[in-house]
Amino acid sequence: MILEGCYPYVYGGVSSWTHNYIQAMPDVEFVLLCIGAKAIQRGKYKFELPKNVVEIHEVFLDDAMSQKMDKQKVHITKQQKKAMQHLFQCENTDWNVLFELFHEEKANPVNILMSNEFLDMLIEICREKFPYISFADYFYTVRSMMLPELYLMTGEIPKADIYHATATGYGGLLASMGKWKYKKPMILTEHGIYTREREEELLRASWVLPYFRQQWINLFYMFSECAYQHADYVTSLFERASHIQEELGCSKEKLRVIGNGIRYERFANIPQKQPDGWIDIGAVVRIAKIKDIKTMIYAFAEVKADVPNARLHIMGDVDDREYFEECKLLIEQLGVKDILFTGVVNVVQYMEKIDFTILTSISEGQPLSVLESFAAGRACVTTDVGCCKELLENKDGLGEAGICVPPMHKDRLAQAMVLLCRDAELREHMGMIGRKRAETRFTHEISMKKYKDLYVEVLER
């Protein structure tokens, strides 16, 4: 399994899915190739690795910045030059040629990026596409974009029977290289649409020079083209995501929909919270910008004006320390009380204290926290991202298991929260609908059988 920015370094939906996934297949040996942002994370795992993880390999993007030139001479063929020209422009390129150059021929990325050939290529591209901007800005932008992926291509790829990536980015790149090198099948599982998520981040990022923003976005679209091209099967969590994968260039014949599943029995017997004078709202979420904790705080401040006995429990690890400090400062500025950051908790035990749950993300796939809330019989308020609306308002005849609101819309979010705070009967009714939906459609056993069947199918091919 090729994992990027998640398991085993951080808590979260994809990490929890990965851990449960490995545990559910004790007869399968897993080799983990984990891609992290910073080498300081090396060996610092948030999870105890299951016994069927037989190897773990770690690679960190910031290690690319410490690479040095050597005495190796740069010799580039016409075919390799063409592939690199497309790569530097973030266009669809011949990845197999690049794998050969950097992985088999062991070309030093720093030598390439400091070569006259590289300089000549960039001058030519800059004259054609960016004639009115600083060449120095373009030069250093391209170098910073290219060095991490070229560095990753020089690393070793563990030998395996199947390569299974959980994203199309750097992880999809390495899975593609594994398939190319060992001629083994590759499966890509997208929990969210990685390319779209990176695009949303880049559109808001202040560190990206405006005239290079599109090139950065194109970089991640290029990665998705690589992964979709090499994968034998590409899975998504719901139909709408599958359609987006097709729009992004994945062959329809490769696409499969395999929904998430939760251990229903762990949550199904959690009793409803006993009245204690408080209305307790729970958010099982890591502290990160993409989860939009600030809108949650703004909305809860409005809720407190109407429901003084409301209390908000934010249950999850701090993924972004700077963002966490900003959230605490916002709470102080608003003067809002009764917001509790609990850190990592046993969600099953803590859920007994909760009346209903909320999720305010600006991007999601099929969030496990919503499915777990269903199984616990708790109504949900979510933003309309990923398949949240489909989960809440499913056309299975059961009814609505919660309320869906537009992302980043604090007023609509507050209105939905106030409604559930005031109407205990509605909360309980929606919670029972969610519990039935989880039991019949979203169990761990259903999901794992589909993945195991996919492994068998791809090996038989």
C-alpha positions as CSV (number, residue, x, y, z in Angstrom):
1,M,0.0,0.0,0.0
2,I,1.3,3.4,-1.0
3,L,0.1,6.0,1.5
4,E,0.6,9.8,1.3
5,G,0.3,12.2,4.2
6,C,-1.9,9.9,6.3
7,Y,-1.3,6.5,8.0
8,P,0.4,5.9,10.3
9,Y,1.5,9.5,11.1
10,V,-1.8,11.2,11.6
11,Y,-5.3,10.4,12.7
12,G,-8.2,10.9,10.4
13,G,-10.7,9.2,8.1
14,V,-8.2,7.7,5.6
15,S,-5.8,6.6,8.4
16,S,-8.6,4.9,10.3
17,W,-9.8,3.2,7.1
18,T,-6.3,2.0,6.3
19,H,-5.8,0.6,9.8
20,N,-9.2,-1.2,9.8
21,Y,-8.6,-2.4,6.2
22,I,-5.3,-4.1,7.1
23,Q,-6.7,-5.7,10.2
24,A,-9.7,-7.0,8.2
25,M,-7.4,-9.0,5.9
26,P,-5.2,-11.1,8.3
27,D,-4.3,-13.5,5.4
28,V,-2.8,-10.7,3.3
29,E,0.7,-9.5,4.0
30,F,1.0,-5.7,3.7
31,V,4.1,-3.7,2.8
32,L,3.6,0.0,3.5
33,L,5.3,2.7,1.5
34,C,4.6,5.8,3.4
35,I,5.2,9.3,2.0
36,G,5.4,12.1,4.5
37,A,6.0,15.9,4.2
38,K,8.8,16.2,6.8
39,A,11.5,13.8,7.8
40,I,11.0,14.7,11.5
41,Q,7.9,12.4,11.3
42,R,10.1,9.3,10.7
43,G,9.2,6.5,13.0
44,K,6.6,8.6,14.9
45,Y,3.5,6.5,14.4
46,K,0.0,7.3,15.8
47,F,-1.1,3.7,15.3
48,E,0.3,0.4,16.4
49,L,0.9,-1.5,13.2
50,P,-1.0,-4.7,12.7
51,K,1.0,-8.0,12.7
52,N,0.4,-8.5,9.0
53,V,2.3,-5.4,8.2
54,V,5.6,-7.2,7.3
55,E,7.6,-4.1,6.1
56,I,7.4,-0.4,6.3
57,H,9.3,2.0,4.0
58,E,9.3,5.7,4.7
59,V,10.2,8.6,2.3
60,F,9.9,12.3,3.0
61,L,9.5,15.1,0.6
62,D,11.8,17.6,2.5
63,D,14.7,15.1,2.1
64,A,14.6,16.1,-1.6
65,M,15.9,19.6,-0.6
66,S,19.0,18.2,1.0
67,Q,20.1,16.3,-2.1
68,K,23.5,17.3,-3.6
69,M,25.1,17.3,-7.1
70,D,27.6,14.5,-7.8
71,K,30.1,14.0,-10.6
72,Q,27.7,12.1,-12.8
73,K,27.5,13.6,-16.3
74,V,24.1,14.5,-17.7
75,H,23.3,12.6,-20.9
76,I,19.7,13.1,-22.1
77,T,18.3,11.4,-25.2
78,K,15.8,13.2,-27.5
79,Q,13.0,11.0,-26.1
80,Q,14.0,11.9,-22.5
81,K,14.3,15.6,-23.3
82,K,10.8,15.6,-24.9
83,A,9.4,13.8,-21.8
84,M,11.0,16.3,-19.5
85,Q,9.8,19.3,-21.5
86,H,6.2,18.0,-21.1
87,L,6.9,17.4,-17.4
88,F,8.3,20.9,-16.8
89,Q,5.2,22.4,-18.4
90,C,3.0,20.1,-16.3
91,E,1.5,18.5,-19.4
92,N,0.8,14.8,-19.9
93,T,4.2,13.2,-20.4
94,D,5.7,9.8,-21.0
95,W,6.1,8.6,-17.5
96,N,7.7,5.3,-18.5
97,V,10.6,7.2,-20.1
98,L,11.0,9.2,-16.9
99,F,10.9,6.1,-14.7
100,E,13.7,4.6,-16.9
101,L,15.8,7.7,-16.6
102,F,15.6,8.4,-12.9
103,H,14.9,4.9,-11.5
104,E,16.9,2.6,-13.7
105,E,19.6,4.9,-15.0
106,K,19.8,6.6,-11.6
107,A,20.0,10.1,-13.0
108,N,20.6,12.6,-10.2
109,P,17.7,15.0,-10.1
110,V,19.9,17.8,-8.8
111,N,22.4,17.3,-11.6
112,I,19.5,17.5,-14.1
113,L,18.0,20.7,-12.5
114,M,21.4,22.4,-12.5
115,S,22.4,21.4,-16.0
116,N,22.7,23.6,-19.1
117,E,20.1,21.3,-20.8
118,F,17.6,22.2,-18.1
119,L,18.4,25.9,-18.3
120,D,18.0,25.9,-22.1
121,M,14.6,24.0,-21.9
122,L,13.3,26.5,-19.3
123,I,14.4,29.6,-21.3
124,E,12.6,28.2,-24.4
125,I,9.4,27.5,-22.4
126,C,9.5,30.8,-20.6
127,R,9.9,32.8,-23.8
128,E,7.0,31.0,-25.3
129,K,4.5,30.9,-22.4
130,F,5.7,33.4,-19.8
131,P,7.4,36.2,-21.8
132,Y,6.4,39.0,-19.4
133,I,7.5,37.6,-16.0
134,S,10.7,37.3,-14.2
135,F,12.8,34.3,-15.5
136,A,14.3,33.9,-12.0
137,D,10.7,33.4,-10.6
138,Y,9.9,30.9,-13.2
139,F,13.3,29.0,-12.8
140,Y,12.9,28.6,-9.1
141,T,9.2,27.8,-9.3
142,V,9.8,24.9,-11.7
143,R,12.8,23.6,-9.7
144,S,10.7,23.6,-6.5
145,M,7.9,21.8,-8.3
146,M,10.0,19.2,-10.0
147,L,12.5,18.2,-7.3
148,P,10.2,16.2,-5.0
149,E,8.8,14.0,-7.7
150,L,12.1,13.4,-9.4
151,Y,13.6,12.6,-6.0
152,L,10.8,10.1,-5.3
153,M,11.5,8.4,-8.7
154,T,15.1,7.7,-7.7
155,G,14.0,5.7,-4.6
156,E,13.5,2.0,-4.2
157,I,10.1,0.4,-4.7
158,P,9.3,-2.7,-2.6
159,K,8.4,-5.8,-4.6
160,A,4.7,-6.8,-4.2
161,D,2.0,-8.8,-5.9
162,I,-0.4,-5.8,-6.0
163,Y,0.3,-2.1,-5.7
164,H,-2.6,-0.3,-4.0
165,A,-2.4,3.5,-3.7
166,T,-4.8,5.7,-1.7
167,A,-4.4,8.9,-3.7
168,T,-3.4,10.1,-7.2
169,G,-0.6,12.4,-6.1
170,Y,2.9,11.4,-5.1
171,G,1.4,8.1,-3.9
172,G,-0.2,7.4,-7.3
173,L,3.2,8.2,-9.0
174,L,5.1,5.6,-6.9
175,A,2.4,3.0,-7.4
176,S,2.6,3.6,-11.1
177,M,6.3,3.1,-11.0
178,G,5.9,-0.1,-9.0
179,K,3.6,-1.5,-11.7
180,W,6.0,-0.4,-14.5
181,K,9.0,-1.9,-12.8
182,Y,7.6,-5.3,-11.7
183,K,4.7,-5.7,-14.2
184,K,2.3,-6.2,-11.3
185,P,-1.3,-5.0,-11.1
186,M,-2.2,-1.6,-9.6
187,I,-5.3,-0.5,-7.8
188,L,-6.1,3.1,-7.0
189,T,-8.6,4.0,-4.2
190,E,-9.7,7.6,-3.9
191,H,-11.5,8.6,-0.7
192,G,-11.8,12.1,-2.0
193,I,-10.8,13.5,-5.4
194,Y,-7.2,14.3,-4.6
195,T,-6.7,16.6,-7.6
196,R,-9.7,18.7,-6.8
197,E,-8.7,19.0,-3.2
198,R,-5.2,20.2,-4.1
199,E,-6.8,22.7,-6.6
200,E,-9.0,24.1,-3.8
201,E,-6.0,24.6,-1.6
202,L,-3.8,26.2,-4.3
203,L,-6.6,28.6,-5.2
204,R,-6.5,29.9,-1.6
205,A,-2.7,29.6,-1.0
206,S,-0.9,32.9,-0.4
207,W,2.6,31.4,-1.1
208,V,1.8,30.7,-4.7
209,L,2.7,33.5,-7.2
210,P,-0.5,34.3,-9.0
211,Y,0.9,33.8,-12.5
212,F,2.1,30.3,-11.6
213,R,-1.0,29.2,-9.7
214,Q,-2.4,27.3,-12.7
215,Q,0.9,25.5,-13.3
216,W,0.8,24.2,-9.8
217,I,-2.7,23.0,-10.3
218,N,-1.8,21.4,-13.6
219,L,1.0,19.5,-11.7
220,F,-1.6,17.6,-9.7
221,Y,-3.8,17.0,-12.7
222,M,-0.7,15.5,-14.4
223,F,-0.2,13.1,-11.4
224,S,-3.8,12.0,-11.7
225,E,-3.3,11.3,-15.4
226,C,-0.3,9.1,-14.5
227,A,-2.2,7.1,-11.9
228,Y,-5.3,6.7,-14.0
229,Q,-3.2,5.5,-17.0
230,H,-1.3,2.9,-15.0
231,A,-4.1,1.6,-12.7
232,D,-5.9,-1.6,-13.5
233,Y,-8.9,-0.5,-11.4
234,V,-9.8,2.8,-9.8
235,T,-12.3,2.8,-7.0
236,S,-14.3,5.6,-5.4
237,L,-16.7,5.8,-2.5
238,F,-19.8,6.9,-4.4
239,E,-21.2,7.3,-7.9
240,R,-20.7,11.1,-8.2
241,A,-16.9,10.7,-7.4
242,S,-16.7,8.0,-10.1
243,H,-18.2,10.4,-12.7
244,I,-15.6,13.0,-11.7
245,Q,-12.8,10.4,-12.2
246,E,-14.1,9.8,-15.6
247,E,-14.2,13.5,-16.4
248,L,-10.6,13.8,-15.2
249,G,-9.6,11.2,-17.8
250,C,-9.9,7.7,-16.2
251,S,-11.2,5.0,-18.6
252,K,-14.8,4.1,-17.6
253,E,-13.9,0.4,-17.8
254,K,-11.5,0.7,-14.9
255,L,-14.0,2.4,-12.5
256,R,-15.5,0.7,-9.5
257,V,-17.6,2.1,-6.6
258,I,-16.9,0.6,-3.2
259,G,-18.4,2.5,-0.3
260,N,-16.9,2.9,3.2
261,G,-17.9,0.6,6.0
262,I,-17.9,0.9,9.7
263,R,-17.9,-1.6,12.5
264,Y,-21.6,-1.2,13.1
265,E,-21.7,-3.4,16.2
266,R,-19.3,-1.1,18.1
267,F,-21.7,1.8,17.9
268,A,-25.2,0.2,17.6
269,N,-25.7,-0.3,21.3
270,I,-24.7,3.2,22.4
271,P,-27.7,4.6,24.4
272,Q,-29.2,8.0,23.8
273,K,-27.7,10.7,26.0
274,Q,-29.5,11.2,29.3
275,P,-31.0,14.7,29.8
276,D,-28.6,16.8,32.0
277,G,-29.6,20.4,31.2
278,W,-27.1,20.6,28.3
279,I,-27.5,20.1,24.5
280,D,-24.2,18.5,23.5
281,I,-23.0,18.8,19.9
282,G,-20.1,16.6,18.7
283,A,-17.6,17.0,15.9
284,V,-15.3,14.1,15.3
285,V,-12.7,15.9,13.2
286,R,-9.0,16.5,13.0
287,I,-8.0,20.2,13.4
288,A,-7.1,21.2,9.8
289,K,-8.1,24.0,7.4
290,I,-10.0,21.6,5.1
291,K,-12.3,20.8,8.0
292,D,-13.2,24.5,8.3
293,I,-13.3,24.6,12.1
294,K,-13.6,28.4,11.9
295,T,-17.0,28.3,10.3
296,M,-18.0,25.8,12.9
297,I,-17.0,28.3,15.6
298,Y,-18.8,31.2,14.0
299,A,-21.9,29.2,13.6
300,F,-21.8,27.9,17.2
301,A,-21.5,31.5,18.4
302,E,-24.8,32.2,16.8
303,V,-26.3,29.0,18.3
304,K,-25.3,30.1,21.8
305,A,-27.4,33.3,21.4
306,D,-30.5,31.2,20.8
307,V,-29.6,28.1,22.9
308,P,-27.5,29.2,25.9
309,N,-27.3,25.6,27.2
310,A,-25.6,24.3,24.0
311,R,-22.1,22.9,24.2
312,L,-19.7,22.0,21.4
313,H,-17.2,19.1,21.7
314,I,-14.5,19.0,19.0
315,M,-13.0,15.6,19.1
316,G,-9.8,15.0,17.2
317,D,-6.1,15.4,16.8
318,V,-4.4,18.7,16.0
319,D,-3.2,18.3,12.4
320,D,-2.3,22.0,11.8
321,R,-0.9,23.6,15.0
322,E,-1.0,27.2,13.4
323,Y,-4.6,26.8,12.4
324,F,-5.4,25.4,15.9
325,E,-4.0,28.6,17.5
326,E,-6.0,30.7,15.0
327,C,-9.2,28.9,16.1
328,K,-8.5,29.4,19.8
329,L,-7.9,33.1,19.1
330,L,-11.2,33.3,17.2
331,I,-13.0,31.8,20.1
332,E,-11.4,34.4,22.4
333,Q,-12.3,37.3,20.0
334,L,-15.9,36.2,19.7
335,G,-16.2,35.6,23.5
336,V,-18.0,32.3,22.9
337,K,-18.2,29.8,25.8
338,D,-18.6,26.1,26.0
339,I,-16.4,25.0,23.1
340,L,-14.3,22.0,24.2
341,F,-11.3,20.7,22.3
342,T,-11.0,17.2,23.7
343,G,-8.1,15.9,21.6
344,V,-8.1,12.2,20.6
345,V,-10.8,10.3,22.4
346,N,-12.5,6.9,22.4
347,V,-15.3,7.9,20.1
348,V,-17.5,5.0,21.1
349,Q,-17.4,6.0,24.8
350,Y,-17.6,9.7,24.2
351,M,-20.6,9.4,21.9
352,E,-22.8,8.7,25.0
353,K,-22.3,12.4,25.9
354,I,-23.5,13.7,22.5
355,D,-27.0,14.6,21.3
356,F,-26.1,15.0,17.6
357,T,-23.0,15.6,15.5
358,I,-21.8,18.1,12.9
359,L,-19.3,18.1,10.1
360,T,-18.3,21.4,8.4
361,S,-15.6,20.3,5.9
362,I,-15.1,22.1,2.6
363,S,-14.0,18.8,1.0
364,E,-14.9,15.2,1.9
365,G,-15.3,11.8,0.3
366,Q,-17.6,9.6,2.3
367,P,-16.8,10.5,5.9
368,L,-16.5,7.7,8.4
369,S,-17.5,10.1,11.2
370,V,-21.0,10.5,9.6
371,L,-21.4,6.7,9.2
372,E,-20.3,6.2,12.8
373,S,-22.8,8.8,14.0
374,F,-25.5,7.0,12.0
375,A,-24.6,3.7,13.7
376,A,-24.8,5.4,17.1
377,G,-28.3,6.7,16.3
378,R,-27.2,10.3,16.2
379,A,-28.6,12.8,13.8
380,C,-26.0,14.8,11.7
381,V,-25.6,18.2,10.3
382,T,-23.1,18.3,7.4
383,T,-22.0,20.5,4.6
384,D,-22.9,19.5,1.1
385,V,-19.5,18.1,0.1
386,G,-18.6,14.6,-1.2
387,C,-21.5,12.3,-0.7
388,C,-22.7,13.8,2.6
389,K,-26.1,14.9,1.1
390,E,-26.5,11.4,-0.5
391,L,-25.9,9.8,2.9
392,L,-28.3,12.1,4.8
393,E,-31.1,12.1,2.2
394,N,-30.6,8.6,0.6
395,K,-33.3,7.4,-1.7
396,D,-33.8,4.1,0.2
397,G,-37.2,5.1,1.5
398,L,-36.1,5.4,5.1
399,G,-36.1,9.3,5.2
400,E,-33.6,11.9,6.2
401,A,-30.9,11.2,8.8
402,G,-29.9,14.8,9.2
403,I,-29.6,18.2,7.6
404,C,-27.3,19.2,4.8
405,V,-26.2,22.8,4.4
406,P,-23.9,24.7,1.9
407,P,-20.2,24.7,2.9
408,M,-18.8,27.8,4.6
409,H,-22.3,29.1,5.3
410,K,-22.4,29.9,9.0
411,D,-26.0,31.1,9.1
412,R,-27.5,28.0,7.5
413,L,-25.3,25.9,9.6
414,A,-26.4,27.7,12.8
415,Q,-30.1,27.4,11.8
416,A,-29.8,23.7,11.4
417,M,-28.0,23.3,14.7
418,V,-30.6,25.4,16.5
419,L,-33.4,23.3,15.0
420,L,-31.9,20.0,16.3
421,C,-31.0,21.6,19.6
422,R,-34.7,22.5,20.2
423,D,-36.4,19.4,18.8
424,A,-35.4,16.3,20.7
425,E,-38.1,14.2,18.9
426,L,-36.7,15.2,15.5
427,R,-33.1,14.3,16.6
428,E,-34.2,10.9,17.8
429,H,-36.2,10.2,14.6
430,M,-33.3,11.1,12.3
431,G,-30.9,9.2,14.5
432,M,-33.0,6.0,14.1
433,I,-33.1,6.4,10.3
434,G,-29.3,6.8,10.2
435,R,-28.8,3.7,12.4
436,K,-31.0,1.6,10.0
437,R,-29.1,3.0,7.0
438,A,-25.7,2.1,8.5
439,E,-26.8,-1.4,9.3
440,T,-28.1,-2.3,5.9
441,R,-25.6,-0.5,3.6
442,F,-22.4,0.6,5.3
443,T,-21.0,-2.2,7.4
444,H,-17.3,-3.0,7.5
445,E,-18.0,-6.6,6.3
446,I,-19.7,-5.4,3.1
447,S,-16.9,-3.1,2.2
448,M,-14.0,-5.4,2.9
449,K,-15.6,-8.3,0.9
450,K,-15.7,-6.1,-2.1
451,Y,-12.0,-5.1,-1.8
452,K,-11.0,-8.7,-1.3
453,D,-13.0,-9.8,-4.3
454,L,-11.2,-7.0,-6.3
455,Y,-7.8,-8.3,-5.2
456,V,-8.8,-11.8,-6.4
457,E,-10.1,-10.4,-9.7
458,V,-7.0,-8.4,-10.5
459,L,-4.7,-11.3,-9.7
460,E,-6.7,-13.6,-11.9
461,R,-6.3,-11.2,-14.8
